[in-house]
Amino acid sequence: GDIKGQVRCGRLEYGQMVAWLKENRTRWVIDASHPYAEMVSHNLLRACETAGVLLSRYQRPEQLSNLTHPLLYTARSIADACEIARRFGPRVLLTTGSKDLAVWRAGLAEKTLLARVLPVAEVIQRCSELGFGVGEIFALCGPFSADFNAAFYHQCRADVVITKASGAEGGYQEKVQPCLDAGIPCIVIARPTPLVTGDELLESQAAFAQRLSRWLAAAKE
């Protein structure tokens, strides 16, 4: 249903976050940003500490532990993923988004990189500026089915696929399982360690509902 209140769209830096929290007399913040949006979460943690606001983190469940396979590799960072990818063939399919393409290009300079990115003009322009050719840019909007991914991996002739532990919402299992079924090595970049821990780390909708109930009860006291 409709949620009462105001919607604030657009990027906020640390100082702007502090000002906004104070101006709106905010009492509780739930960080529900993307699991890999480290800078946003870091700035939000600092802003809440400065403004004296309670911070909780809602993080959608990850599925990394649900799959085990000899061709499935876990990396803690892009550098780790590059080191693993160097063991395999020349064609590396990146399904990790467009933000770090320059880092991938530098780390795997000897490889043919294939970028599956969103069909947004500035993203495609960035790919072009980084030297990705017409046959190396796949502008598509997911998530995709397992059948689609299986056909896609075959079509682009990937020797190795690199992805993130994006969870069910990001189509993680649908990306990884077809890759393994086709005998293609798959490298998964694990999520960063959450900055919020303990009772304020909420990893399911049920946990969030329970925390919300406790907060509302405390607010009435």
PEGI-V834657 format. One record per residue. N is the residue number from 1. SS is DSSP state (@ for helix, = for strand, . for the rest). PSI is psi in whole degrees, 0 to 359 (999 if undefined). Layout:
{{N SS PSI} {N SS PSI}}
//
This chain:
{{1 . 180} {2 . 141} {3 . 124} {4 . 149} {5 . 198} {6 . 151} {7 . 125} {8 . 111} {9 . 147} {10 . 163} {11 . 143} {12 . 132} {13 . 174} {14 @ 308} {15 @ 322} {16 @ 323} {17 @ 314} {18 @ 313} {19 @ 317} {20 @ 317} {21 @ 317} {22 @ 317} {23 @ 323} {24 . 8} {25 . 47} {26 . 138} {27 . 338} {28 = 133} {29 = 133} {30 = 114} {31 = 106} {32 . 28} {33 . 171} {34 . 143} {35 . 335} {36 . 9} {37 . 69} {38 @ 319} {39 @ 320} {40 @ 312} {41 @ 321} {42 @ 314} {43 @ 322} {44 @ 321} {45 @ 313} {46 @ 318} {47 @ 318} {48 @ 322} {49 @ 318} {50 @ 318} {51 @ 354} {52 . 40} {53 . 138} {54 = 135} {55 = 127} {56 = 158} {57 = 120} {58 = 119} {59 . 119} {60 . 145} {61 . 140} {62 . 159} {63 . 16} {64 @ 323} {65 @ 351} {66 @ 348} {67 . 132} {68 . 137} {69 . 145} {70 . 341} {71 . 4} {72 = 121} {73 = 141} {74 = 132} {75 = 144} {76 . 346} {77 . 171} {78 @ 320} {79 @ 317} {80 @ 317} {81 @ 321} {82 @ 319} {83 @ 319} {84 @ 316} {85 @ 333} {86 . 343} {87 . 342} {88 . 188} {89 . 179} {90 . 337} {91 = 112} {92 = 118} {93 = 122} {94 = 121} {95 . 40} {96 . 9} {97 . 180} {98 . 347} {99 . 321} {100 . 23} {101 @ 324} {102 @ 324} {103 @ 318} {104 @ 318} {105 @ 319} {106 @ 322} {107 @ 336} {108 . 49} {109 . 333} {110 . 354} {111 . 161} {112 = 110} {113 = 135} {114 = 124} {115 = 118} {116 = 112} {117 = 170} {118 . 147} {119 . 66} {120 . 135} {121 @ 314} {122 @ 331} {123 @ 314} {124 @ 322} {125 @ 318} {126 @ 318} {127 @ 315} {128 @ 318} {129 @ 333} {130 . 3} {131 . 10} {132 . 129} {133 . 177} {134 @ 320} {135 @ 7} {136 @ 0} {137 = 122} {138 = 99} {139 = 104} {140 . 153} {141 . 115} {142 . 197} {143 . 163} {144 . 159} {145 . 164} {146 @ 321} {147 @ 318} {148 @ 313} {149 @ 321} {150 @ 314} {151 @ 323} {152 @ 315} {153 @ 321} {154 @ 316} {155 @ 319} {156 @ 358} {157 . 48} {158 . 136} {159 . 336} {160 = 145} {161 = 136} {162 = 130} {163 = 186} {164 = 159} {165 . 73} {166 . 351} {167 . 180} {168 @ 322} {169 @ 330} {170 @ 7} {171 . 36} {172 @ 306} {173 @ 325} {174 @ 336} {175 @ 318} {176 @ 313} {177 @ 315} {178 @ 328} {179 @ 311} {180 @ 321} {181 @ 330} {182 . 1} {183 . 23} {184 . 127} {185 = 141} {186 = 125} {187 = 124} {188 = 124} {189 = 118} {190 . 157} {191 . 150} {192 . 152} {193 . 129} {194 . 141} {195 . 336} {196 . 133} {197 . 183} {198 @ 215} {199 @ 341} {200 @ 0} {201 = 111} {202 = 118} {203 . 17} {204 . 161} {205 @ 327} {206 @ 318} {207 @ 321} {208 @ 317} {209 @ 319} {210 @ 318} {211 @ 322} {212 @ 318} {213 @ 318} {214 @ 320} {215 @ 317} {216 @ 320} {217 @ 318} {218 @ 326} {219 @ 335} {220 @ 343} {221 . 999}}
//
